[in-house]
Amino acid sequence: MTTEPHDPVARAAELLKGHRESIDRLDAILVYTLGERFKHTQAVGRLKAEHDLPPSDPTREAAQIARLEDLADQADLDPEFAKAFLNFIIDEVIRHHKKHQE
């Protein structure tokens, strides 16, 4: 059993440590999730290259952005941040898809 420190600074340090441990775990989840996502987008890029399909799909991208904005709203995350994040990922995916077509 953990005893609660009575010193406010010590208590703040304990809380900070707990938040940082959670952040570190979440960062690991994000990195592994992005790695898994890019494995699939690489496969999509190869498939598109094999069948001479365009590297980008504006209709799908717009739908994904709208979907992510809804998810961000539900998660109490700034939708503009979520949109910028997804646009960054989409740009990277398209760059990879273009490489497959070279």
Secondary structure by P-SEA (a helix, b strand, c coil): cbbbbccaaaaaaaaaaaaaaaaaaaaaaaaaaaaaaaaaaaaaaaaaaaaccccccaaaaaaaaaaaaaaaaaacccaaaaaaaaaaaaaaaaaaaaaaac
